[in-house]
Amino acid sequence: MKRKLLIINTALAPYMIDQYNDLNQLFDVEVVFLFPNVLYDKFNQSQLLAKLTCRYSFLLKGPVYKDRVFRFGILKAIRRVQPDFIISYEYSFTTQYLLLLKRLGIIHQKIGSTIDDSLEICNNVQSKIREAARAFAVKKLDFHVVLSDDISQFYKDKFGLKENEIVISPILQNPDRLRKNSEEIESIANDYLNKFHLKGKKILLYVGRFVEAKGLVPFLNNACELLNSEPNIVFVLVGDGEEKKGIETIFDDKRLYDKLLMPGRFENEELYAWYACASGFVLPSIYEPYGAVVNESLIFGTKVFCSEYAGSASLINHDNGMIFNPLDKDHVIEKFKLFLSRINVVENINMNKKPTLITNKNDEFINEWKKISNE
């Protein structure tokens, strides 16, 4: 009989579906969500929830301050599920509450927390409150779930955590699931080429919010001369956000009118088709705990120009992309020029000619998660 795992997290995002489903193969999983949707990006939750193979429930009552939340009913949910392990998120109020319950002897389960920070964020904690919360909780948790080897090493070096106290579990999606409807994705992608007159061009792609942390405005300011010197290039920005007007202003000021396309926000196959028809993907974030879009791009065979501040830079190697420092203008220009020389113009989309650029890590996933059940 599988042991029970209770996961408490904020809301279901598309990139977490496979992780929850894979965990449900190893454990008897229930996920408790504390919000009806992701705060910063509204997804079609009915479609996402239908893809989960594990049980799920919601706790939606309780005080909220900005992105900090405490929900009533957590203890009741624990008593209902009777899990062997409980996973919270970050060093949140929920995590602190679980540790208090355990300290008082009210619950006795192993308690862990998912830490989505990049190495940059680990080294430069964004607030004194979070730093204090981490200092209080880090040695009291039974295990941490982190996204990469370098984060694991950080916790070993700084806090003396042992190998069996850290689960390395990057946010990876299942290529077979995302590419399942390849014919439909291919058809949509070719429609994009025709509709937006993209054939014969190098198509650069960005997917995400248009906000300051993503670094789009400074990146475009640094890269505009290179974009202008390339005769057949277009930058497709998929998404929306507060910096949209600023982005449009840059292209207007630099007279790059025909090199910018902002088609809006997409989900599911309509989004995957943009990855499929891109020559290269760009993530210029100056603050990025992880960046699941890097994994998505690699799944669809599109090389990535990735900021070193993104946690998912750990997925990049010589064959599938390049890493750069978005805060160093000369470095941006030098690396971006090299990246542009390594990508090709697009004529037609054939999914068979764009195999996934990321290796299967299922064995590593299983071995890492075995750590929490080893007594």
N, C-alpha and C positions, 0 to 999 in steps of 0.2 A: 504494500500500500504506500502511495506517495505521501510524503510529509507535506503539511499545509504551510503555505506562504501567503501572508497578508501584506499587500502593498498599498500604502497610502500616498497619493500624489495629487497634484492640483487638478489637472484635466487631461483628457486624451488628445494627444497630437498625432498626426499621421505616422511620424517616424518612430513611435513607440509601439505600434501594433505588433510587429514581429518579435520584439523583445518580450512583450507580455505572452504572446503565443508560444514562443520557444521556452520560456520559463514554465509554462503550463505543461510542457512535455516532461519536465524534470520534477515539478512540484504540483500539488493541488492548489491552484492560485485563485485568489480573489483580489481585485483591485478596487479600492475605494477612492472615488474622485471627490474633490472638495469644491470644485467649480463646475458649472454646466458646460463651459467651453474655455478654450485658451484665452487668457486675458488680452494678449497683444494681437491675436489673429483669429478671426472667427471661422472655424471649419464646419463642414457639414457633419455634425456629430452623429446623426442617425446612420449615415453611411459608414463612418469610422467604427462605431460600436458594433455594427453588424459583422465586422471582420474579426472581432475578438473571439477566441475559442475558450477563454477563461471566463469565470464569473466576474461580475462587476456590480457596484452599487454606488450611491451618492450620499454624501453628508453635506447639506447646503445651508444649514442654520448655524449662525455664530457670527461674532464680530469680525469685521474686515477693516484693515487700515492700509491703504495703498495696496501693495502686493503681499502684505502680511495678513495671515488669516488664522483663526482658531475655530474649529468646528465642534459643536456639541455632538455627542453620540459615539465618540471614538472608543471609549471603554466598552460601551454596549456592543459595538461591532466586533471588538476583540473577543468578548465573551460568546458572541453568536458563532463566530468562525472557529474559535479555539485553534489558532494557528500555532505552529512550532516556531516560526520565524516571522518577524514584522520588519518591513522596510519602510522608512519614512523618506523625506526628501530634504536635502541640505541640512542646515542647522536651524531649522524653522521652529516656530512655536510648537508645532506638532511633534517634532523630534524631542524638544525639551520636555514636553508633557509626557511622552512615552518613557523617557529616562526617569522622570519623577515618579511615575507609576511603578516602575521597576524598583527604584530605590526604596519606596514605601512598602514593597512586597505585595502590591496589588496584582501585578502581572509578573511572569517569570520567563517569558520567551526571550530568545536571542533578538536583539534589536540592532538593525543596521540602518544606514542612510545612503541615498544616492547623492553623490557630489558631482555636479556637472561642470565644475570649473576647469578652465584651461590652466596651464602652468603659470601664465602671466597673472591670472586672477588669484591663484593660490599664493603667489609671492607678493602681490600688491592687493590686499583685501580692500574692497571698495568702501567699507565703513567700519567705524570702531565697534558698533553694535555687533556686526557679523563676526569681527575678529574675536570679540569677547565670547560670543556664542560658540565659535569653533574651539576656543581654548577650553571652555567649560565642558564641551561634549565629546571632544575627539578621543579621549582615553576611556570614556564611559561607554561608548558604543562598542558592541561586540564585533562589528565589522563595518567597513566602508565599501561602497560600490563606486569605483572611479572609471574614467573613460580611456586611460592610456597608461603605458608603462612609465612615462615620465611623471605623471601625477602619483602613481604608486610609489615611485622612488622618493618623491617629495615628502610624502607622509611617513615613509620609513626614516628618512634622514632627519626631518624636523621634529617628529613626534615619537619616533621609536616604535612605530607599529610593525608588527611581524607579518611575514608573508601570508599566513593563514587568516589575517585580520583584514586583508584587502582583496576585493574581487575586481579584476580588471574586465570591464564589460562595455566596450564602445557602443554607441548607438548606431547599429547597423541594420539595414532593412534587407529583406529577402529578395535577391535579384529575380528569382523565378516568379514571385508574386507581383512585383512591379512590372516585369516584362511579359506577364501572362497574356495580355491582349496585344501582342506585338503587331499583328496585322492592323488593328484599329489605330494603334499609336503611330505606326508608319504612315497610314493614310492621312491622319490628322496633320502629321508633320509635313507631308508633301503639300497638303492644302495650305499650310502656313507659308511655305516657300512661294506658292503661286499668289496667294492673297496679298502678301506683303512684299512681293518682288525681291525675294532673297536669293534666288538662284545665282550661282557664280560669285557669291560673296563669302568672305570670312564672317561667320556669325558668332559674335561674343555674347554670352548670356550671363545675366545676374538674376537670381530668384530670391525674393525676400522683401522685408519692409524697407521703405525709404526713410531711414532714420539716421541720426548722427553717428550712432555706434557702428553702423555698417560701413562708414568711411567712403561712401560713394562720391560725395562732392569733392573732397581733396584728391581722391584717386583720379577723377575725371579732369580736374585742373592740372594734375601732373601728367596725365596721359594724352591730353588733347592734341598736342603737336604730333605725336605718333599716329593717333587716329586720323588726323588730317593728312598725313603723308601717305597713308595706305589708301589706294584708290578704290578698292573693293572690300569695304568693311562696314559692318553695322553692329551697333551695340543694342541688344534687346534687354530691356529691364522689365522683368515680370514681377508685378506686385503693386504696392501703393504705399503712401505715407506722407508725412509732413514735409519732406524735403523734395517733393516732386517738382514744385515751382523752381527751386534752386537748381535742380538738375537741368530743367528746360532752359533756364537762363544761361547756364554754362554753354550749352550747345548753340544757343542763339548768339551769344557774345563771341564765340570762337568760329562762328559761321560753319557749324557742323550739322546743318539742318537735316541732311539726308543720311546721317550716320547714327541717328537715335530712333529707337522704336520702343514705345511704352504701351503694349497692348492690353494691360490690365492685370487682374489677378486670376489665377487658374488653380484647379485641383484635379486630382486623379489623372485619367488618360490625357486630358487637355494640357495638363502641366507636363506630364512625362514626354509629350510630343515636342515640347520646347527643348528639353534636354536632348532628345533624339536628333533634332535638326541643327543643334549648335556645333560650331567648330571647336569652341573652347568655353569654359566656364570661369567666371571671375568672382572671387570673394575677397573684397578689400577691407574687411572689418578691422577696426581699431580696438574693438571690445567684442569678444565672441566666445562664450563658454564652450561651445562645441561647433555647431554649424552642420546640421544634418544634410543640408543641400549638397555638401561635398560628396557624401556617400551616394546621394541620388544621382548626381552627375556621373560619377564613376560607374554606377550600375548601367547607365545608358551609353557607356563607351565614350564619354566626352572628357577630355583632359581638363585639369583644373589649375588655374593660377590663384594660389591660396595664400592669404595673409598668415604670417607666422603667429599672429595673435589668436587664431582660431584653434580650438582644441582638436578639430578634425584634420589639422595639418599633419597629424600623425599618420593619416592614411595616404599621404602623398609620397611618391618615390620618383626616381628618375624617369621611369617609363610612363607614369600616368599624370604628371604635372610638374609644377614648380612652386616653391615657397618664396615669399618676398616680404620685405619690411615695408608696410604702407606708410610709415612715418619718415622714411628716408627718400626724398624725391629722386635723387640720382640713382638709388638702388631700384626704385620703381621703374624708372625709364629704362635702365639697363636690362633688368629682368623681363619687363614687358615686351621689349623689342625682341628678345630672344624667344619668348613664348609665342609671339605672333609669327615668327619664322618657322615654328614647329607645328602650326595648325594649318589646315587646308580649307580651300573654298568648298562650298557645298553645291552640288548639282542635283542629286536626288537622294532620298532617304531609303536606305536598305538596312533594316535592323540586323540582318545576318552579318553585315560588314561593320557593325558597331558592337562587338562583344563587350561584356562587362570588363572593367579595368581594375576590379578588386577581387582578391582571392577569398575563397570560402573559409570562414573562421569558426565553423561550427564545433570542431573538436576543442579549440581553445575556450569557446563559450562554455561547453559542458565541464571542462576541467576546472575552470575558474569558479563556477557556481557550486561545484562539489565542495568547495572550501567551507561553506556556511553550515553544511550538514555533518562535517567531520568533527566529532566530539574531541 
